[in-house]
Amino acid sequence: MSETAERTPRLGLEEVFGPEGRLADAFEGYQPRAGQRRMAELIRDAITDQHTLVLEAGTGVGKTFGYLAPVLLSGKRALISTGTKHLQDQLFDRDLPRMRELLGVKAQVALLKGRANYLCKYRLDLAEEQARLPRREDARALTRVRDWAARTIDGDRADCPGVADDHDIWPLVTSTNDNCLGRDCPLYDECFVVKARDRAQKADIVVINHHLFCADLALRQTGFAELLPDTDVVVLDEAHQVPEIASMFFGEAIGSRQLRDLAADTRIEQKHEARDQPGLAEAADTLKGATDPVLEALGRIEADRVPWTELAEDAVVTAALDRLAEALDGLVRELEIAAPRGKGLQTLLGRAQGLREELSAFRDGKSEAAGQAVRWVERRTRSFTLHTTPVNAAGQLKSHVESSPRAWIMTSATLAAGKDFSHFTRRMNLDDARCEQVESPFDFAHQAVLYLPPNLPEPSGPGGACEHTLASLRAVYPLLKASGGRAFLLFTSHRALKLAAETLGEHLTELPLFVQGTRAKSALLEDFRAAGNGVLLGTQSFWEGVDVRGEALSLVMIDRIPFAAPGDPVRAAREQRLKDKGLVPFVHMALPEAIITLKQGVGRLIRDTADSGVMVLCDPRLQTKGYGRTILDALPPMRRTRDGRVARDMLVRTPDEPA
């Protein structure tokens, strides 16, 4: 028996979740939930039998405590991965300490994030020495980082006051796999990343996020040392996100930012270590300049994501990439001369050689020729990235799941399309997983009305998307008046969001509008809650991971079924793969993905047993297409109506009146 197990109290789940249990003692008004108890039992059995469990836990089940209790009581070493860094912090700072205290478990816990989340003291010193920041705000941010660096214990940049997590200063004062000097760093003994990984190796419970989890899997595939410790239990919370994140990490990407960072870091090292080699500085400047023709060439293309097959014969694009390859070759030659002068220059040589190989591999396209991956180009206003993405990362995921006996728990509020888990299990290659659903404890029939406005035009109808957006706003406008705001309006495109913001800004002047993109997401939510009568407009980043309870949110509108946009090169390759297997892409990919995403959006409305409200779905295809019934039947069992008066009555009734 492990030391952790010996320190673990022998509590039964009834003593935790029952009417007289630990949770009932700790929380006033606690009501035992059969679904939460059932979830904990299923996870306990999975840990005992070391099998894989795919578990959909409906909204309100109490998912976090539902898996924390059996994991902590098992006495096993566990890895818990969340969907976002925000949820990771919430789990580590609030939920895990609370449950450890309630259960009397003494397990050691550790928080581990990706390298870029930790301050690098060496890079901070370099940034201050360089002292060429483009804006005064950057200089002020650098001063704040330096002040915080003197007193931080763990170096987690999320804790730095006065500097937003997405501030431009962070890439200058954090490290990457490319520019880290490792043990040759003069400040290695003070490295926050090394200390965080050391704590994780010694801990009983390690809290990470899916990006780090997939980065570790990708690193293991290369044969290099892994980032994460081996454990007896792995819990993937918000597991529906894992297949897409895994595809990104098992692929290859080379972009203008990497190339420009390489050029900038070379310039810094040349000043310190190779002042008498001006050719090195010239080669760095040439590489930086060579990214501009590529960006200009791609600027001629309308789409943001383009399959390489459409560009491979474009003479302007290929000429720009030829020039980029020549610039990389030139930098490699200069770095080969300079590398013996110091570790920093040696590291730069390795980075340059690696990027040259990646650019060459992208243009060769051997993995695409073998049908294993798809090459595509992502173009943004000031940057570009060349991607090689696996059509399906399921093989790599499966090999890790089966690498050693352990329990795998994959849970989310949305994993199944109705009762069917096959879309998720196929993408994860989980042939032998046990799949279970635990229903929400909420009384949706009493707490919510699903309003399907009649006579709306189709989004792809003759009037186009703009006509559909305006018609949707007209349908929801009386409800906004009835509810006095307290609403989320969720859109599937930024174009629809912009049109809605302009229209409501003109016609709904008595209510405060909160529009995605005008401020940070956390600030918008905080102000929305404080207002009490706000109307928040957002796209899909607000469809999940957003929790507004009580009367501040009583109305949610979704403009259309969230089918993925056509033309995406990775989706096109996956569709072809399904066709090759004799499957129908719409039935086996597009429809289940839309159902799962829509369930996430619908889940914003009812977050507590005391909540009530109206869900408005403005896509007429839900009523006119055969698949519409399939989608509606997969949603929580709300009372459906096409009568706007029923929806208004729901919004103006007092909380204790029956629906």
N, C-alpha and C positions, 0 to 999 in steps of 0.2 A: 504493500500500500504506500502511495506517495505521501510526502509530507503535507501536501495540500489536502489530500483526502482525510488525513488524520486530524486536520484542523477544522474540517467541515462538520457542522452539526447534523445529526440524523433526523431531519424533519421530513414529514410526509407532505405531499402537495395539499392535502386537506388542511394541514396546519398553516399553510401559507394563504390559500385562496378561499377557504371556507368561511362561513358566517362568523366564526369565532377565531379566525386566523390572524396572522401577523398583519396583513393588509387592512383588515377590518379594524384592528387596534390602532393602526397608524393614521388612517384617513377617515375623518368624520363623514358619515353618510355613505360609506363604502357599501356597494351592493355586489355580492358575488356574481360573477358572470360565467355561465356554463361554458361558453366558447373559450374563455381564457383558461379555465381549468382543463378543458379538453386539449387545447394547444399545448399546455405544459406537459400533459400526460404523453402526448404523441412525441414530443421532443425528448422527454425522459426515456421513453422506449427506444428511440433512435440512438441515443447516447449509449444505452445499455447494450443494444444489439449491433452497434457500429454500422448502421445503414444510412442511406441517403433519403431524406424526407423533403418533399416539395410541399409547402404548406401555405395556402392562401387564407389569410386571417382578415375578415371583413372589418370595415371601419368601426372603431369603438370596442374591439375585442380587448384591447390593452396588450398589443403585440409585444412591446418592449419588455414589460414585466413577465409576459407569458413565456419568453425564451430565457430571460435572465435568471429566473428562479431555478428551473431545472439544470441550467448550466452551472450555476454557482453551487447548487446542492450536490452535483455529481462529484465534485472534488477533482475534476479533470482539467488539464491545461486546455485553454480555449482561445480561439481567434474569432473576434467579432468584427465584421466589416459592414459599414453603412454606405448609403448611397452618396452622401455629400459630407464635406468637412464640417458643415454646420451641424448636421445630425450626429456626426462623430463627436464633436465637442459637447453637445447636449447629453449624449449617452455617457461620456466619460465624466463630465463635471456634475451632472445632476442625477440621472437615472441609476447608474451603476453604484455610486456611493450610497444612495438611498436604499437600494436593495441589499447591498452588503450589510448595512447597519441593521435592517429589519430582520435579516436571516442570521445575523451573528457570524458571518463568514469572514475569515481573516485573509483571504486570498490576496496576493500581490497583484496590482493592476498597473498597466502602462498604456500610454497613448503614443501612437507612432503615425507620423504623416510623411508625405514625400519630401525629398531633399529640399525642394524649392520653398517649403514652408518654414524653414529654419534660417535664421540669420547666419551668415558666414563672416566671421570677424576679419578674416584675411581679405575678402572681397570688399568689406567695409573700409578697411585701410586703403585699399587701392582706389576706391571711389573718392575718398577724401584727398588722396594724393593727386589724382587726375584733376579734380575740382573744375571740370568743364561741363556744367549742367546747363541744359538749354533754357530752363525757366527758374525764376526766383522761388517759385513754389517747390521745385525739386530741391533747391538748396535748403529751404526751411525743413522739408521732409527729412533730408539727410541729417540735419542737426537733431531732429526729434529721434531718429533712429539711433544716433550716437548716444544721446542721453539715456534712452531706454536700454541700449546695449550694456551700459555700465551697471544696471541693476536686475536685468532679466536672469532668471534661473534656467529656463529651458530653451530660450531663444525662439519660441513660437511666434511668428510674425503677427498672428491674429490678436496677440495681446499688446501690440505696440500702440499706445494711445496717439490719436491725432493723425495717423497715417492709414488710409484705407487699404484694404487687402489687395485691391487692383491698382494701386498707385504705381506710376512708372518707375519709381525709385527702387522697387523690390528686385527686379532683375539685376540691378547693379550691386546689390549687397547680399544676394543669395547665390548658391552655387548650383551647377548642373552636373550631370554625369560627365559631360564633356570637359568642363573647366576645373573640376575639383582636382587638387593636387594629391589627394590621399595622404599617405603617411609622410610624404615629402613636404607637406604644408608646414610652415614655421609655427602655425597655431593649432596643429593637429590635436594636442592634448586638451585644448579648450573647445574643440569642435562640438557644437550642439547636436549635429546629426549622429556622430559617433556615440555620444552619451545617450541619445534617445534610443538608438538601436541596441545599446548595451542593456538599458533598462528593459526593453522588450524581450531580449533573450532570457532574462532572469525572471520575468513575470509569469504569473499563473493565467491571467486574463490580459490579452492584448487587443486594444481597440484601434482599428485601422479604417480606411475607406476603400471603395472598390478600385479606384485608380491605382492605389498602392498594391492592392491584392493582385491586380492583373500585371502590374509592373514586375512583381515578384515572380509570377508565372512565366513571363517573357524572359526574365533573367535566368530562371532555372532551365529554360529550353536551350540556352546558349552553352550550358555547362559550367557557368561561373557560379560563385557562391550566392546563395539566396539572401534576400533581405529579411525574411520573416522566419521566426522559429517554427519548428514542427510542433504540432499540437494534437490532442486527442479529439477535439471538437472544432468544427468550423461553422460559424453562423454567418450567412449572407443575408442581411436585412435589406429591404428594397431590392430583392434579387432580380426583379424584372429588368433592371438596368445592366446587369452583368454581361449578357451576350454582346451588346453593342460596344461596351467599353473594352471587352476582351478583343474584339476585332481590331480596334484601334491600336492596342498594345502589341498584338501579334503581327501587325503590319510594319511597314517602313515608311518614313516620311523625311523629306529634305526640303527645307524652306528658306525663304529670303532672310528670316530672322536669325536662323542658325548661321547662315553665311555672313551676315553683317556682324553678328556677335563675334564670330571667329576673326573677322577683319579688325574689329575694335580691340579685342584682346591681344591680337598680334601687335598692333600699334603700341599698346601699353608695354608689353614685354620688350619690344624693340628699343624703346626709350630707356628701359632699365638695364637690359642685358646685351644689346647689340647695336649700340649707337653708331658703331663704325660700319654697319651694314645697311646703307640706305636702300639697297634693293629690296630688303624685307619690307620696309615701310611702303615702298612703291607697289609691291605685289599685293599688300593688304588693301591699299587704296584701289587698285585695279579690280580686286575681287568685289569690294563694296560697290564700285561703279558698274560691274557686270551684272548685278541684280536688276538694275533699272531697265535695260532693254528687254529683259524677260517680262517684267511687270508691264511695260508698255505694249509688248506683243500680245500678252494675255488680255490687256485692256480692250482689245478689239473684239473680244468675245462677249456675248450678252449674258450667258449663264455664269453662275458663280462656281458650279461644280461640273466639270466637263470630262467625259472619258477620253483617255489619251488617244484612242483610235481615231477621234475626230480631229486631233491636232498633229498626229505623227507625220502627215504630209504637208503641213503648213510651213512654207519656206521661211517665213519671218520668225515663227516660234523656234524652229529647229536651229536657225542661224543664231538666235539669241542664246540658246542652250549650248551651242558649240562655243560661243564666246565665253560663257560662264565656265564650261569645262576647261578651256584654255587658261582662264584666270586661276582656277583651282590648281591646275598643274604648275603654273608659275609660282604660286604660293608654296606648294609642297617642295619645289626645288630650292627655294630660298630657306625654308625651314629646315630642310635636310642639312644645309650648310650651318645654320645657326644652332640646331638642337644640342650639340655637345656643350654649349655654354651654360645650360641650366635646365632644371626640371620643368620650369614653366614653358620653355621653348620646346622641350621634348613632348610635353602634353599637347601643345598646339599642333605639333607635327602629326601626332596620332589623330587628333580631331580632323585635320585637313585631309589626311589619307582616308579616314573613315567616310567623310562627306564625298570625297572623290569616288570612292567605291560605290556609295549609295546612288550617286548621280548616274554612274555607269550602269549599275544594275537596273535602275529605273528605265533607262533608255534601251537596255537589252531586252527586258521584259520576259525573262525565261519562266518565271512563276506564272505569269498570265498565259503564256503559250501552253503551259501544262494544265490550264484550267483551274489552278488553285487560288488565284488572286486576280484582282482587277486593278489596272493603273488608271489614275484619274488626277485631275489638276483642280486645286481649290484656289480661287482668286478673290482677294479682298481689295479694298481701296488702296492700301499701301503695302500689301504683302502678297506672297504666293506660296503654295506648298505643293510639292509633287508627292502623291501618295501611291503606295502599293498595299492594298488592303485584302486580307484573305476573304474569300467568299463566305467561308464559315469557319469560325474558330473552335467549333465543337470538339474536334479531335484533340487539340491541346488541352481544353478544359477537362475532357473525359480522362485523359492520361493522368492528370493531376488528382482528380477525384479518386481514381483507382490505384494511385501510387503506393498507398499504405492503408492498413485498416484504421478507420476513424469514422466518426459520425459527421455527416454533412447536413446542415439545416439550411434550406433556402426558403425564405419567407417574404411575403409582401401582401398588401391588400389587393393587388391585381397581378395574378399569374395565369389565370384561366380565362378563356373566352366562353362564358357560361359555365358549363361543367367540364369543359375540355382543356386539358393542360398540354396537349400535344405540341402546340406552337413553341412553348417554352422548353419542354423536354427535348424536342428535336434540335433546337438551337444550342442546347447544352449537352446534347448527346447522352441523355440520362435514360437509358433503356430500362434499368431495373429500379428506378426511384419509386418510392411510395408517395402517391399524390393524395392530398387531403384538403378539404375546405372546411373552415370554421366560420359559421355565419355571424354576421353583425348582430349585436344585442339590441340595436335600435329598432323602434317600431315605425318603419318607414311609411306604412300605410296611414298612420296617424300623424306622423311628424312632417311629412313632405307631400307636395303635389308636383307631379310632372306635367308641365304645360307644353303642349305641342301646337303652336299657333297655326291656324288654318290659312290657306290661300297664299303661302309664301312662294316666291319664285325659286327655282333651283339655282344653286350657286353657279352652275355652268350653263344656265339658260340664256336666251337671246339677249337679255339685258346685262348679262355678265355679273361678275363678283360684286361690283359697286351697287348695282340694283338690289342684290340679295342683302348686302350689308345694311343699306338704308331701310329696306323692308323689315329686317330683323330689329333695327332700332325703333321703328314705328310700333312694332308688336310689343316690345318690352317697355316702351316709354310710359304707358299708363301704370304699369307695375312699379316702375321707379317712383312715380308720383305716390302710389298707394303705400309703398314701403317706406317712403321718406329716405330714399337712398339705401344704405346698408346692403350694397350689391357688388358682386363681381361680374363683370362682362368679359368673357374669355373668347379669344379669337384664334383662328388657325393660321393667320398670316399677319405680317407687320403692315401690309397695305390696308387691310380691313381695320386694324387697330388705329392707324393714323386717320382714316376717314371717320371712324367712330368718335375719336377724340375731337376732331374739328367740328363734327355735327353736334355732339352733346355740349361742347364748349359754347356753342352759339345758342342752343335751345334749352339747356338745363342749367341755367345760371344760378338757381337757388340752392343747388347742392354742390359740395366740393368734389372735384374730379381729381383722381390720382392715376397718372398714366405711366405705364412702364417705360423706362428709358429716360424719364425726366430726373429721377433720383435713384439711388441704390435701392435694391429690392427690400432690404431690411428696413430702411427709412420709410419707404412707401407704406409698408405694412404697419409700422408703428404709428404713423400719422393717420392711416385709415382707421385703425382701432380707436385712436384717441378722438377722432372726429365724431364717431357715432352715427353719422348720416352720410358717409362717403360713398362714392361710386368709383371702384377701381377697375381700370381697363388694362388687360394684360394678354400676352400670348402664352405659349405653352410652358414657359418657365414658372408660371403661376398655377399650372394645372396639378402639380404635386408638391409635397413637402411644405404646404402652406396650411397653417392651422389657425382659424379665427373662430372662436366659440362665442356663443351667446347672441344677443340681439344685434351686435355690430354687423353680422352677416345673415341676412334672411332671404336673399334672392341671388341666384346664380344663373347667368345666361351663357350658353355655348353656341357659337354661330353656325357651326357645321360639323358633320362627322369628320373626325381627324384622320382621314386617309392621308398617307404620305404623299408628298408632291411627286408627280411623275418626272421621269428623266434623270433621276439620281443614278449615277453609274454603278454604285455598289448594289443598289436595289435591283437594277436591271440584271446584273450578273447573278444575284440570288434567285431572281425569278426564272432565269434560264436554267439554273441548276434544278429547281423544282420541276420545270417542264421535262428536263432530261430524265427525271425519276417518275414521270407519269402523273405528277401532281398538278393541280390548278393553282397558280400563284395567288389569284384573288381569294380563293377559299382557304388556302393553307398559309397565307402570309398577310395579305393586305387587310382582310376582314378581321382576323384575330388581333392583329396589331391595333387596328382602329378601336375595337371593343375594349382592349386593355387600356389604351390611352384615354378613351372616353370615360371609363370607370374611374380613372384617376381624377379627371375634372369634376365629375358628378360628386365624387367623394369630398369636395370642398364644402358642400352645403351643410350636412348634418355631422357635427363633430362631438355632440354630447347628447345625453338622454333628454335634456331640457330644450334642445334646439328645435326649431321648426322653420319651414320656409318653402319656397317655390323654386323648382328647377325648370328652366326654360331651354328647350332644344329647338333651334330655329332651322333645322335642315328638313325640308319636306320629303326627302328620300326615305326618312324613317317611316313615313306613312304610305309612300307610293311604290317603293321597291321591295322585292321579296326579301332581301337581306335586312331590311329595316326592322322587321319583327324579330329576327335573330338578335340584332343589336339591342333592341328594347328589352327583350326577355333576359338579357345578360345583366341588366342594370338592377339596382336595388328595387324591391317591390313597392314603389310609390304609386299612389292613386293617379291615374292618367286622365287628362282632360284636354279638350280643344276649345273650351269655353273660357275666355279671358276673365269673365266675372267670377268663376270659381277660383281662379288664381288670385284675383284681387282680394276676395273674401278671406283667403288663407293668410294673406299678408296683413290684413287689418284686424283680424280676430285677436282676442286676448289669449295669452298662453294657455289658460286653463279651459278654454272652450274646445269642444271636439272639432276635429277637422271635417 
